[in-house]
């Protein structure tokens, strides 16, 4: 049970000072992005790509089926179109091809050079095949490397121990974009690298990169580019969101899931064709397909989440690391279900789908817990794994699940309560009279919010519930009208998405919430989103 005795009471001045401390000495501008030459092997890779273009060699790009991989591929396609130069692109299908550049994918490749984006750092076998076939392999990735690296012509990854790039937490699309900046110089092209920022900021947000340092600068600028870009997909995104300005949360909650749904449920090419469409008609057609897939994804996710939560609740005690599995759970939603379990139980979660004796799945973490490190410690149970501190993918035999679950929980036995607390949770208690448009404007000045710059969460303590209404087409959301003090006139309306909240017996509520701007039919209002009830 949470006790909130030490939560500070905040006014606007105190809140401003708290938020300002997050960015002391680290507000960066685009001009301060470190030189891409500092990325290990990047100059070598850029020269090889430039020479291949001059010599008219065949180049194949292998991407990945998540938003980062699709965005990386889209940026590459757009860049090569502007040269112009033909580029064969392949994004593996999650179900028939598996992950990344692989022996299976290479069967479809006829090229002199293979470039990977957002994958390849663990592609030992694929690198050997490339070598045998005389294909020069250039790996660009950002995932954590293993001790053994693939034998490639060049490996561009900020997480390599020998890489001098000063900011390590960049996504795959950023690595690709930085490399293309060097290719542009090699070929003396006049391509404006800023024009890719609309797609790049989507990748940074969707891949949950920390929104600090250069990531913050790129997302800030990228959201502005997205508002004005004539790229057909950006026009459709603007029309769909229908707002005067865009936030990272608009991308994270509205756009990224739609782009992701293609690779999760069907084939990532649907999303790639959306981002690279040359007409708004084509972009609109693809976006409608993404909308439809996203609805299917939500249904599947809701069903699987319910089963997974019930499974965990039936355990005798809650483990430090949740491991749940199900026969034929849809592979495309296990990552989202893992995130839902993390939110629900405040524990790192691994969700596995079993098919024909083989389990494949995703892990998600929280707080200070490095899930990749914990998985790596128990790699002897696994057939494959990869990822980073907050998220990972893994595969193992069905028969090893139980032993793996016991072992990873043994590895996590030294964790303390503080490790499980999401970094920077409740900031404090605000008097509802302080919540006005001036406060909203101040909160907006610290955008973009996201990983490492979370939207401030506030505590409402023992507030009086006046009314609860169920809203939405299927009445699956709750609107809770509350008063902080019974004698005052001011009420606020808390919105709880995908949550049926029942009237408490004492008609009081203690909860965590966030404040944001809501734009609807050109009308701007303050929106209170309920985060968690205690």
C-alpha positions as CSV (number, residue, x, y, z in Angstrom):
1,X,0.0,0.0,0.0
2,X,1.3,3.4,-0.9
3,X,1.6,6.1,1.8
4,X,1.9,9.6,0.5
5,X,3.2,11.5,3.5
6,X,6.3,12.9,1.9
7,X,4.8,14.2,-1.4
8,X,5.5,17.9,-1.6
9,X,2.7,20.5,-2.1
10,X,3.5,22.4,-5.3
11,X,2.6,25.8,-6.6
12,X,3.5,27.1,-10.1
13,X,6.9,28.5,-9.1
14,X,8.0,25.3,-7.3
15,X,6.9,23.2,-10.3
16,X,8.8,25.5,-12.7
17,X,12.0,25.1,-10.7
18,X,11.6,21.3,-10.5
19,X,11.2,20.9,-14.2
20,X,14.0,23.4,-15.0
21,X,16.4,21.2,-13.0
22,X,15.9,18.4,-15.6
23,X,17.7,20.3,-18.3
24,X,20.5,22.2,-16.5
25,X,23.3,22.6,-18.9
26,X,22.0,20.0,-21.4
27,X,19.6,21.9,-23.7
28,X,21.1,21.2,-27.1
29,X,20.5,22.7,-30.5
30,X,20.8,20.9,-33.9
31,X,24.1,22.6,-34.5
32,X,25.5,20.8,-31.4
33,X,24.8,17.3,-32.7
34,X,28.2,15.5,-32.5
35,X,30.0,14.9,-35.8
36,X,28.9,11.6,-37.4
37,X,32.6,10.9,-38.1
38,X,32.9,10.0,-34.4
39,X,30.7,6.9,-35.0
40,X,33.1,3.9,-35.3
41,X,33.4,2.7,-39.0
42,X,30.9,5.4,-40.2
43,X,33.5,7.3,-42.4
44,X,34.6,3.9,-43.9
45,X,31.0,2.8,-44.5
46,X,30.0,6.2,-46.1
47,X,33.0,6.0,-48.5
48,X,32.1,2.4,-49.4
49,X,28.4,3.4,-50.1
50,X,29.5,6.5,-52.1
51,X,32.0,4.4,-54.2
52,X,29.3,1.8,-54.8
53,X,27.0,4.5,-56.2
54,X,29.7,5.9,-58.4
55,X,30.5,2.4,-59.7
56,X,26.8,1.6,-60.2
57,X,26.9,-1.4,-57.9
58,X,23.8,-3.2,-56.6
59,X,22.8,-2.1,-53.1
60,X,20.3,-3.9,-50.9
61,X,18.9,-2.5,-47.7
62,X,17.6,-4.8,-44.9
63,X,15.4,-3.1,-42.3
64,X,13.2,-4.2,-39.4
65,X,9.5,-4.5,-38.9
66,X,9.1,-2.0,-35.9
67,X,8.6,1.8,-36.2
68,X,12.3,2.4,-35.8
69,X,13.2,-0.1,-38.5
70,X,10.5,1.1,-40.9
71,X,11.4,4.7,-40.4
72,X,15.2,3.9,-40.9
73,X,14.2,2.2,-44.2
74,X,11.9,5.1,-45.3
75,X,14.7,7.7,-44.7
76,X,17.1,5.6,-46.7
77,X,14.6,5.2,-49.6
78,X,13.9,8.9,-49.7
79,X,17.6,9.7,-49.6
80,X,18.4,7.3,-52.5
81,X,15.4,8.7,-54.5
82,X,16.9,12.2,-54.2
83,X,20.3,11.1,-55.6
84,X,18.6,9.4,-57.6
85,X,19.9,5.8,-57.3
86,X,18.1,2.4,-57.3
87,X,18.0,0.7,-53.9
88,X,16.5,-2.7,-53.3
89,X,14.8,-2.8,-49.9
90,X,13.7,-5.8,-47.8
91,X,11.9,-5.6,-44.4
92,X,11.6,-9.1,-43.0
93,X,8.2,-10.5,-42.3
94,X,8.0,-11.2,-38.5
95,X,6.2,-14.5,-39.1
96,X,7.8,-16.0,-42.2
97,X,11.3,-14.5,-42.1
98,X,12.0,-13.8,-38.4
99,X,14.2,-10.9,-37.2
100,X,16.8,-8.9,-39.2
101,X,19.3,-9.9,-41.8
102,X,19.4,-13.7,-41.8
103,X,20.4,-16.6,-44.0
104,X,16.7,-16.8,-45.0
105,X,16.6,-13.2,-46.1
106,X,20.0,-13.5,-48.0
107,X,18.4,-16.1,-50.3
108,X,16.4,-13.2,-51.8
109,X,19.4,-10.9,-52.1
110,X,21.3,-10.3,-55.3
111,X,23.7,-7.5,-54.4
112,X,27.3,-6.2,-54.1
113,X,26.6,-4.5,-50.9
114,X,24.1,-5.2,-48.1
115,X,23.3,-2.4,-45.6
116,X,21.3,-3.1,-42.5
117,X,19.3,-0.5,-40.5
118,X,18.2,-1.1,-36.9
119,X,19.4,-4.7,-37.0
120,X,22.5,-6.9,-37.7
121,X,24.6,-6.5,-34.5
122,X,24.0,-10.3,-33.7
123,X,23.9,-11.5,-37.3
124,X,27.0,-13.8,-37.1
125,X,25.7,-16.4,-39.6
126,X,24.4,-13.9,-42.1
127,X,27.8,-12.1,-42.1
128,X,29.6,-15.4,-42.9
129,X,27.2,-16.0,-45.8
130,X,27.9,-12.5,-47.1
131,X,31.6,-13.1,-46.9
132,X,31.3,-16.5,-48.8
133,X,29.2,-14.8,-51.5
134,X,31.5,-11.8,-51.9
135,X,28.9,-9.4,-50.6
136,X,30.2,-6.5,-48.5
137,X,28.1,-6.1,-45.4
138,X,27.6,-2.8,-43.7
139,X,25.7,-3.1,-40.3
140,X,24.0,0.0,-38.8
141,X,22.4,-0.8,-35.5
142,X,21.9,0.6,-32.0
143,X,21.1,-2.6,-30.1
144,X,23.5,-3.9,-27.4
145,X,26.3,-6.0,-29.0
146,X,27.3,-9.4,-27.8
147,X,31.0,-10.3,-27.1
148,X,31.3,-11.9,-30.5
149,X,30.6,-9.4,-33.4
150,X,29.6,-10.3,-37.0
151,X,32.5,-10.3,-39.5
152,X,31.3,-7.3,-41.6
153,X,33.0,-4.7,-43.7
154,X,31.8,-2.0,-41.3
155,X,29.7,-2.0,-38.1
156,X,28.2,1.4,-37.2
157,X,26.7,1.2,-33.7
158,X,27.2,3.8,-30.9
159,X,27.0,1.0,-28.3
160,X,30.3,-0.6,-29.5
161,X,32.9,-0.3,-26.8
162,X,35.3,1.2,-29.3
163,X,32.9,3.8,-30.5
164,X,33.7,7.4,-29.6
165,X,30.3,8.9,-30.3
166,X,29.5,10.9,-27.1
167,X,25.8,10.2,-27.0
168,X,25.0,6.5,-27.0
169,X,21.2,6.4,-26.6
170,X,20.2,6.9,-30.2
171,X,17.8,4.8,-32.2
172,X,18.4,2.9,-35.4
173,X,17.0,5.6,-37.6
174,X,19.4,8.2,-36.1
175,X,22.4,5.9,-36.8
176,X,21.2,5.6,-40.5
177,X,20.5,9.4,-40.8
178,X,23.9,10.3,-39.4
179,X,25.6,7.9,-41.8
180,X,23.7,9.4,-44.7
181,X,25.0,12.8,-43.7
182,X,28.5,11.4,-44.4
183,X,27.4,9.8,-47.7
184,X,26.0,13.2,-48.7
185,X,29.4,14.8,-48.1
186,X,31.3,12.0,-49.9
187,X,29.1,12.5,-53.0
188,X,28.9,16.3,-52.6
189,X,25.1,16.3,-52.8
190,X,22.8,19.2,-51.9
191,X,20.2,17.1,-50.0
192,X,18.7,18.9,-47.0
193,X,19.1,16.5,-44.1
194,X,16.6,18.4,-42.0
195,X,13.8,17.3,-44.3
196,X,14.0,13.8,-42.9
197,X,13.4,15.0,-39.3
198,X,9.6,14.4,-39.6
199,X,10.2,10.7,-40.0
200,X,13.2,10.6,-37.6
201,X,11.3,12.1,-34.7
202,X,8.6,9.4,-35.0
203,X,11.4,6.8,-34.7
204,X,13.0,8.4,-31.7
205,X,9.7,8.7,-29.8
206,X,8.4,5.2,-30.8
207,X,11.7,3.5,-29.8
208,X,11.4,5.1,-26.4
209,X,14.8,6.9,-26.6
210,X,15.5,9.2,-23.7
211,X,14.3,12.7,-24.7
212,X,17.4,14.5,-23.4
213,X,20.5,15.9,-25.1
214,X,20.4,15.7,-28.9
215,X,17.3,13.5,-28.9
216,X,15.3,16.3,-27.4
217,X,16.6,18.8,-30.0
218,X,15.8,16.4,-32.9
219,X,12.3,15.6,-31.6
220,X,11.5,19.3,-31.0
221,X,12.7,20.2,-34.5
222,X,11.2,17.1,-36.0
223,X,7.7,17.9,-34.7
224,X,8.0,21.4,-36.3
225,X,9.0,19.8,-39.6
226,X,6.1,17.4,-39.4
227,X,3.7,20.3,-39.0
228,X,4.9,21.9,-42.3
229,X,6.4,19.0,-44.4
230,X,4.9,18.4,-47.9
231,X,5.7,14.7,-47.5
232,X,2.4,12.9,-48.3
233,X,2.6,10.8,-45.1
234,X,3.2,13.9,-43.0
235,X,0.2,15.6,-44.6
236,X,-2.0,12.6,-43.7
237,X,-0.7,12.5,-40.1
238,X,-1.5,16.2,-39.7
239,X,-5.0,15.8,-41.1
240,X,-5.6,12.8,-38.9
241,X,-4.4,14.5,-35.7
242,X,-6.1,17.8,-36.6
243,X,-4.2,20.0,-34.1
244,X,-2.4,23.3,-34.2
245,X,0.7,21.9,-32.8
246,X,1.9,18.3,-32.3
247,X,3.4,16.7,-29.2
248,X,5.5,13.6,-28.7
249,X,2.5,11.9,-27.1
250,X,0.4,12.4,-30.2
251,X,3.1,10.4,-32.0
252,X,3.6,7.9,-29.3
253,X,0.0,7.1,-28.7
254,X,-1.7,7.8,-32.0
255,X,0.8,7.4,-34.9
256,X,3.5,4.9,-33.7
257,X,0.9,2.1,-32.8
258,X,-0.6,2.4,-36.3
259,X,2.8,2.2,-38.0
260,X,3.7,-0.7,-35.7
261,X,0.5,-2.6,-36.4
262,X,1.5,-3.5,-39.9
263,X,4.6,-5.5,-38.8
264,X,2.9,-6.9,-35.8
265,X,-0.1,-8.3,-37.6
266,X,0.6,-8.6,-41.3
267,X,3.6,-7.1,-43.1
268,X,5.6,-4.0,-42.4
269,X,5.6,-3.1,-46.1
270,X,2.1,-1.6,-45.6
271,X,3.6,1.0,-43.2
272,X,6.7,1.5,-45.3
273,X,4.5,2.3,-48.3
274,X,2.7,4.8,-46.2
275,X,5.9,6.7,-45.1
276,X,7.4,6.6,-48.6
277,X,4.2,7.3,-50.6
278,X,4.7,9.9,-53.3
279,X,1.1,11.0,-53.4
280,X,-1.4,11.9,-50.7
281,X,-3.9,9.4,-52.3
282,X,-1.4,6.5,-51.8
283,X,-0.5,7.7,-48.3
284,X,-4.2,7.9,-47.4
285,X,-4.9,4.4,-48.7
286,X,-2.1,2.9,-46.7
287,X,-3.0,4.9,-43.6
288,X,-6.6,3.4,-43.8
289,X,-5.1,-0.1,-43.9
290,X,-3.0,0.8,-40.8
291,X,-6.1,2.1,-39.0
292,X,-7.9,-1.2,-39.7
293,X,-4.9,-3.3,-38.6
294,X,-4.6,-1.1,-35.4
295,X,-8.2,-1.9,-34.5
296,X,-7.5,-5.6,-34.9
297,X,-4.3,-5.2,-32.8
298,X,-6.2,-3.5,-30.0
299,X,-8.8,-6.4,-29.9
300,X,-6.0,-9.1,-29.8
301,X,-4.0,-7.2,-27.3
302,X,-7.0,-6.7,-24.9
303,X,-7.9,-10.4,-25.1
304,X,-4.3,-11.5,-24.4
305,X,-3.7,-8.9,-21.7
306,X,-6.8,-10.1,-19.8
307,X,-5.6,-13.8,-19.9
308,X,-2.0,-12.7,-18.9
309,X,-3.2,-10.6,-16.0
310,X,-5.5,-13.4,-14.7
311,X,-2.6,-15.9,-15.0
312,X,-0.3,-13.6,-12.9
313,X,-3.1,-13.0,-10.3
314,X,-3.5,-16.7,-9.8
315,X,0.2,-17.1,-8.8
316,X,0.8,-17.7,-5.1
317,X,3.1,-14.6,-4.9
318,X,4.1,-11.9,-7.3
319,X,7.6,-12.6,-8.7
320,X,10.3,-9.9,-9.2
321,X,10.3,-10.7,-12.9
322,X,6.9,-11.8,-14.4
323,X,7.2,-14.6,-17.0
324,X,3.9,-15.7,-18.6
325,X,3.3,-17.7,-21.7
326,X,0.4,-18.9,-23.8
327,X,-0.2,-21.4,-26.7
328,X,-0.5,-19.5,-30.0
329,X,-0.7,-16.1,-28.4
330,X,-0.3,-13.7,-31.3
331,X,3.5,-12.9,-31.7
332,X,2.7,-9.4,-32.8
333,X,1.1,-8.3,-29.5
334,X,3.3,-9.9,-26.9
335,X,5.5,-6.8,-26.6
336,X,2.5,-4.6,-25.9
337,X,1.0,-7.1,-23.5
338,X,4.4,-7.1,-21.6
339,X,4.1,-3.3,-21.3
340,X,0.5,-3.6,-20.0
341,X,1.7,-6.1,-17.3
342,X,4.5,-3.7,-16.3
343,X,2.0,-0.9,-15.8
344,X,-0.5,-3.2,-14.0
345,X,1.9,-5.0,-11.6
346,X,4.9,-2.6,-11.6
347,X,7.2,-5.5,-12.3
348,X,9.4,-6.2,-15.4
349,X,7.5,-8.6,-17.6
350,X,8.3,-11.2,-20.2
351,X,5.4,-12.5,-22.4
352,X,6.0,-15.6,-24.5
353,X,4.0,-17.1,-27.4
354,X,4.3,-20.9,-27.8
355,X,4.1,-22.5,-31.2
356,X,5.1,-26.1,-31.9
357,X,7.2,-26.3,-28.8
358,X,9.1,-23.1,-29.4
359,X,8.5,-19.9,-27.3
360,X,9.1,-16.4,-28.7
361,X,8.5,-13.3,-26.9
362,X,9.2,-9.8,-25.6
363,X,10.4,-8.3,-22.3
364,X,9.7,-4.8,-21.0
365,X,11.2,-3.2,-17.9
366,X,10.7,-0.2,-15.6
367,X,12.6,1.9,-13.0
368,X,16.3,1.1,-12.8
369,X,16.1,-2.6,-13.8
370,X,18.2,-3.6,-16.8
371,X,16.1,-6.4,-18.3
372,X,18.7,-7.0,-21.0
373,X,21.4,-7.7,-18.4
374,X,19.1,-10.1,-16.5
375,X,18.2,-12.0,-19.7
376,X,21.9,-12.2,-20.7
377,X,22.9,-13.7,-17.4
378,X,20.5,-16.6,-18.2
379,X,21.3,-16.8,-21.9
380,X,22.2,-20.5,-21.6
381,X,18.4,-21.3,-21.5
382,X,17.8,-19.3,-24.7
383,X,18.1,-19.9,-28.4
384,X,18.4,-16.2,-29.2
385,X,18.0,-12.8,-27.5
386,X,18.7,-9.1,-28.1
387,X,17.7,-5.7,-27.1
388,X,18.6,-3.0,-24.5
389,X,18.0,-1.9,-20.9
390,X,14.2,-1.3,-21.1
391,X,13.1,-3.8,-23.8
392,X,14.3,-7.1,-25.3
393,X,13.3,-10.0,-27.5
394,X,14.0,-13.6,-26.8
395,X,13.4,-17.2,-28.0
396,X,13.6,-20.6,-26.2
397,X,12.3,-24.1,-26.1
398,X,8.9,-24.5,-24.4
399,X,10.5,-27.1,-22.0
400,X,13.0,-24.5,-20.7
401,X,10.4,-21.8,-19.8
402,X,10.0,-22.8,-16.2
403,X,13.7,-23.2,-15.5
404,X,14.4,-19.8,-17.2
405,X,11.7,-18.1,-15.1
406,X,13.2,-19.5,-11.9
407,X,16.7,-18.5,-12.9
408,X,15.9,-14.9,-14.0
409,X,14.1,-14.4,-10.7
410,X,17.1,-15.7,-8.8
411,X,19.2,-13.2,-10.8
412,X,16.8,-10.5,-9.7
413,X,16.7,-11.5,-6.1
414,X,19.1,-8.7,-5.1
415,X,16.8,-5.9,-6.4
416,X,15.5,-3.5,-3.8
417,X,12.1,-1.8,-3.7
418,X,13.6,1.4,-5.0
419,X,14.7,-0.4,-8.2
420,X,11.0,-1.0,-9.1
421,X,9.9,2.6,-8.8
422,X,9.5,4.2,-12.2
423,X,12.1,6.9,-12.4
424,X,10.6,10.1,-11.2
425,X,7.0,9.2,-10.4
426,X,4.7,11.6,-8.6
427,X,6.1,15.1,-8.6
428,X,3.8,16.5,-5.9
429,X,0.3,17.7,-5.0
430,X,-1.2,20.7,-6.9
431,X,-4.0,22.8,-5.5
432,X,-6.8,22.6,-8.2
433,X,-7.0,26.4,-8.1
434,X,-3.5,26.5,-9.5
435,X,-4.5,24.4,-12.5
436,X,-5.3,26.9,-15.3
437,X,-4.1,27.8,-18.8
438,X,-1.1,29.6,-17.4
439,X,0.0,26.3,-15.8
440,X,-0.7,24.4,-19.0
441,X,1.4,26.9,-21.0
442,X,4.3,26.4,-18.5
443,X,4.0,22.6,-18.8
444,X,4.1,22.9,-22.6
445,X,7.3,24.9,-22.5
446,X,9.1,21.7,-21.2
447,X,7.9,19.6,-24.2
448,X,8.7,17.1,-25.7
449,X,7.8,14.7,-22.9
450,X,8.8,11.0,-23.1
451,X,11.5,8.7,-21.8
452,X,13.8,10.5,-19.3
453,X,11.6,13.6,-19.4
454,X,8.3,12.2,-18.3
455,X,5.2,14.3,-18.4
456,X,4.8,15.4,-14.7
457,X,2.5,13.2,-12.7
458,X,0.6,14.8,-9.8
459,X,-1.2,13.3,-6.8
460,X,-4.8,13.9,-5.9
461,X,-5.3,12.8,-2.3
462,X,-8.6,11.8,-0.8
463,X,-10.6,13.8,-3.4
464,X,-14.4,13.7,-3.3
465,X,-16.0,11.8,-6.2
466,X,-19.1,13.6,-7.3
467,X,-20.0,11.5,-10.3
468,X,-18.7,8.7,-12.6
469,X,-19.8,8.4,-16.3
470,X,-18.8,5.8,-18.8
471,X,-17.9,7.2,-22.2
472,X,-16.8,6.2,-25.7
473,X,-18.6,4.2,-28.3
474,X,-18.3,1.0,-26.2
475,X,-18.5,2.8,-22.8
476,X,-15.0,1.4,-21.9
477,X,-13.6,4.7,-20.6
478,X,-14.5,6.5,-17.3
479,X,-15.1,10.2,-16.7
480,X,-14.8,10.9,-13.0
481,X,-15.9,14.3,-11.6
482,X,-14.0,15.2,-8.4
483,X,-13.6,18.0,-5.9
484,X,-10.4,18.4,-4.0
485,X,-12.4,19.9,-1.0
486,X,-16.1,19.3,-0.6
487,X,-16.8,22.9,0.3
488,X,-15.3,24.4,-2.8
489,X,-17.1,24.9,-6.1
490,X,-14.3,23.9,-8.5
491,X,-14.5,20.4,-9.9
492,X,-12.1,18.6,-12.3
493,X,-12.9,15.7,-14.7
494,X,-10.5,12.8,-14.7
495,X,-10.5,10.7,-17.8
496,X,-9.5,7.0,-17.4
497,X,-9.0,5.4,-20.8
498,X,-9.8,1.6,-21.1
499,X,-10.7,1.6,-17.4
500,X,-14.2,1.1,-15.9
501,X,-13.9,2.8,-12.5
502,X,-16.6,2.0,-10.0
503,X,-17.8,4.5,-7.3
504,X,-15.7,3.9,-4.2
505,X,-17.7,3.0,-1.1
506,X,-16.5,6.1,0.8
507,X,-16.8,8.3,-2.4
508,X,-13.2,9.3,-2.1
509,X,-10.3,8.8,-4.5
510,X,-6.5,9.0,-4.3
511,X,-4.9,8.8,-7.7
512,X,-2.0,9.8,-9.9
513,X,-2.8,12.0,-12.9
514,X,-1.3,14.1,-15.7
515,X,-2.3,17.4,-17.2
516,X,-2.3,18.0,-20.9
517,X,-4.0,20.1,-23.6
518,X,-7.0,18.7,-25.4
519,X,-8.0,20.1,-28.8
520,X,-11.4,19.2,-30.1
521,X,-13.3,21.0,-32.9
522,X,-10.9,23.9,-32.6
523,X,-11.8,24.2,-28.9
524,X,-8.9,24.0,-26.4
525,X,-9.4,22.6,-22.9
526,X,-7.3,21.2,-20.0
527,X,-7.4,17.5,-19.9
528,X,-6.8,15.4,-16.8
529,X,-5.7,11.9,-17.5
530,X,-6.0,9.4,-14.7
531,X,-2.9,7.3,-14.4
532,X,-3.4,5.0,-11.4
533,X,-5.8,4.7,-8.5
534,X,-4.4,3.9,-5.1
